[in-house]
Amino acid sequence: MGLSAGGWALLVVPTLLGIATMFLYGFWDKITGKEYYVDEEILAYDEDLVEELKKEGKA
């Protein structure tokens, strides 16, 4: 009893989309070239904020 083409598509397509999503999520900083700043109070891609925090010595 094998799976039909529709059954295989139902298993394979979401799996490949999930893997692609995890890859993009893991390498998003390198792909976009933006620095991602994480703190207890803020998650931001705001480059001005990152630079300001670097000057204050917090990042």
C-alpha positions in Angstrom: 0.0 0.0 0.0 1.8 3.1 -1.3 0.8 6.6 -1.1 -0.8 8.4 -4.0 0.9 11.4 -5.6 -1.5 13.7 -3.6 -0.5 11.9 -0.3 3.2 12.4 -1.0 2.6 16.0 -1.9 0.7 16.5 1.4 3.8 15.2 3.3 6.6 16.6 1.3 5.5 20.1 0.5 4.9 21.3 4.1 8.2 19.6 5.1 10.2 21.4 2.5 8.5 24.7 3.3 9.3 24.2 7.0 12.9 23.4 6.3 13.2 26.5 4.0 11.6 28.7 6.7 14.0 27.4 9.4 17.0 28.1 7.0 15.8 31.6 6.3 15.2 32.3 10.0 18.6 31.0 11.0 20.5 33.0 8.4 18.3 36.1 8.1 21.0 38.4 9.6 23.6 37.2 7.1 21.2 37.3 4.2 20.0 40.9 4.9 23.3 42.2 6.2 21.5 43.8 9.1 22.6 43.5 12.7 19.8 42.1 14.9 19.8 43.6 18.5 18.2 41.6 21.3 17.8 42.8 24.8 15.3 42.0 27.6 13.4 45.1 26.7 13.7 45.3 23.0 14.0 43.3 19.8 14.9 45.6 17.0 16.4 45.9 13.5 16.6 49.7 14.1 20.1 50.5 13.0 20.0 54.0 14.6 19.1 52.4 18.0 21.9 49.8 17.7 24.4 52.5 16.9 23.2 54.6 19.8 23.4 51.7 22.2 26.9 50.9 21.0 28.0 54.4 21.8 26.6 54.0 25.3 28.4 50.8 25.7 25.3 48.6 26.1 25.7 46.6 22.9 
